[in-house]
Amino acid sequence: NAAQVLSVFGGGGHPSAASAVIRDKTPTEVRALLLDELTFIHPAGLRASDIMTREYHRLEATATTREAFRAMNRFRVNALPVFREGRLVGVVTRQEVDGALQHGLAERPISDYLISPPPIFPPEVAAEEVRRLMLENNWRIVLFGRDLDHVEGLISRMSLFKSLYHQDKTLTVHRSGGQPSPKEIGHLMRGAFPPEEIGRLKSLGALAEAAGTPCLLVGGAVRDLLLGRPVQDVDFVVEGDAVALAEEWARREGGRVRAHRAFGTALWIRPGGGHWDFATARAEYYETPAALPTVAHAALYQDLYRRDFTINTLALYLTPDRFGEVLDLFGGVRDLKAGRIRVLHGLSFVEDPTRAFRAVRFSVRLGFTLPAETEQLIEATRKQQLFRHLSPKRVLAEVQQILAGPNAVEGLKAMEAYGLLDVFWPALKLTPKVLETLYRVQQALGFFDTQFPDEPMDRPCVYLMALTERLSNAELAAFRDHYPFSQQTRDALARYRSLTWHAIRTLTSEEGCGRGSAYKVLKGQPLPWVLFLLAKIQPPSRQARVRDFLVKDRFLKLAISGHDLIRAGIPPSPAISRALEQARLAKADGLVQNRDEELAFALKVARRALEEI
């Protein structure tokens, strides 16, 4: 607004054209005043308030050098503002902390070597001006607010340059290999969400903006959206109180909220089923390699930085003015286009070695590759023996997720290639025989999924039977005892060998060729084992018996009951259960077709049983 800018000089006009006559000042003075007016009072484009972090980490002036060092490592920052009783007294940098440690000042308060407080700038200052000041003064961070007692936020050098880079990209018409256009995002969202769901996302964005707590769709949902895959989980990151936002959303939309205030997370359970996950932006730090992380509230940048791979750091703005705009701070879009799994920093697998298993899972699930640096980091983590710090529970959880996927065999082959199968259990080997059985299991599971797409199946349990088939009994028992398997999997691993031997022996004999024999062997047995048997048994005619059981005979029911036999004169006795069981086998073999035939057959068996008694 040109008229508004020149009003300070006593001028005026229209927003697009204005003038002012200035006396008693040189052109240089006028230029300086005009630049101040443009950059601080009426800046054009991105302002500091648009990108500054309002929830930032700070130190108290009484903190020691060692505490400052730990805080910088914990939150991955190179400078921290220092306060005394709420008033800004300075900024401490990593170089200062490192130098103090070298001089033996680890236990001295950082206030001993603080320089005078840095300047405070108004949040309305132009981002370009902040960049100029940072470069000229070599500042790590710039603080914004009214005065030293009222600091509203800060901008780090990295976050500023990332924001300006992102803004520059949106101003150019360059899409090849870059950000998806708004039109592309709109098309993808219409494919992933019904219209009413998009309306809800827009309403949530407006609610969050009104509350001053920006909310973004984040992680796997954005990744799958950009890949054109079905969006399974809807997760949001909130720059503020996620619990309060979720509760206000539930008041408007119905449903209920399950909150974990200590972690800043909330689950909105929708009235019609399903849920949305809300989480306050947070950082994670690891006290030791492979330890579970400690969580602390942080800025959005740090929340995204804590994630495992660049493709999972993507976020989508929901605010009305930026709805559908992708936030990509770490090159996630580029890696999606290139089809690669890339970590954010060199200590990623050191901090959490389970990410190596996740890299395998994502690469197999998405058909992506692991670039050389990711492979090298996995190998370095293995050589440092950091996987041994993981609990059996955490390792098992990751392997089971790989085995639950549709390409589990490829996942196991990738695990072996990167040394992760050895981490899981050293005696497990993908020999040609084992691989043949694993592929047969994959086919059996595919058959089951086709026939019963809505019936749950413990896929990892089936694969574990095939994977451990060549272990010795003692090795299998040790494996079973080492991991916290479910009771069903534990029982399956204990019994599947004897069950399989008995079933194959029975069903491949001359007497065991009928459907009734298969029914007798398979009824009441766990379905994962039945599918393992389907993968193991030969020839195809015997496989057909197992398939018939899965598709038909396991649902077999008689039209008669014990009461019918009692009414026909059979006294209550074990003869009744024997008669009903024989009638089921006869029905499976096709010897009885209707209720009358079932009753006649069962009465004949029951009377013979009574004579024997």
Sequence and secondary structure as in RCSB ss.txt:
>XXXX:A:sequence
NAAQVLSVFGGGGHPSAASAVIRDKTPTEVRALLLDELTFIHPAGLRASDIMTREYHRLEATATTREAFRAMNRF
RVNALPVFREGRLVGVVTRQEVDGALQHGLAERPISDYLISPPPIFPPEVAAEEVRRLMLENNWRIVLFGRDLDH
VEGLISRMSLFKSLYHQDKTLTVHRSGGQPSPKEIGHLMRGAFPPEEIGRLKSLGALAEAAGTPCLLVGGAVRDL
LLGRPVQDVDFVVEGDAVALAEEWARREGGRVRAHRAFGTALWIRPGGGHWDFATARAEYYETPAALPTVAHAAL
YQDLYRRDFTINTLALYLTPDRFGEVLDLFGGVRDLKAGRIRVLHGLSFVEDPTRAFRAVRFSVRLGFTLPAETE
QLIEATRKQQLFRHLSPKRVLAEVQQILAGPNAVEGLKAMEAYGLLDVFWPALKLTPKVLETLYRVQQALGFFDT
QFPDEPMDRPCVYLMALTERLSNAELAAFRDHYPFSQQTRDALARYRSLTWHAIRTLTSEEGCGRGSAYKVLKGQ
PLPWVLFLLAKIQPPSRQARVRDFLVKDRFLKLAISGHDLIRAGIPPSPAISRALEQARLAKADGLVQNRDEELA
FALKVARRALEEI
>XXXX:A:secstr
 HHHHHGGGT EEETTEEE    S  HHHHHHHHHHIIIIIS  S BHHHH BSS   EETT BHHHHHHHHHHH
T SEEEEEETTEEEEEEEHHHHHHHHHTT TTSBGGGG  S   EE TTSBHHHHHHHHHHHT SEEEEEEETTE
EEEEEEHHHHHHHHHHHHHHHS   TTS   HHHHHHHHHHHS HHHHHHHHHHHHHHHHTT  EEEETHHHHHH
HHT      EEEESS HHHHHHHHHHHH SEEEEEGGGTEEEEE TTS EEEEEE EEEE SSTT   EEEE  H
HHHHHTSSBGGG  EEE STTTTT EE SSSHHHHHHHTB  BSSTTHHHH THHHHHHHHHHHHHT B  HHHH
HHHHHHHHTTGGGGS HHHHHHHHHHHHTSTTHHHHHHHHHHTTHHHHH TT    HHHHHHHHHHHHHHHHHHH
H TTS   HHHHHHHHHTTTS HHHHHHHHHHS   HHHHHHHHHHHHHHHHHHHHHTSSTT SHHHHHHHHTTS
 HHHHHHHHHH  SHHHHHHHHHHHHTGGG   S  HHHHHHTT  SSHHHHHHHHHHHHHHHTTS  SHHHHHH
HHHHHHHHHHHH 
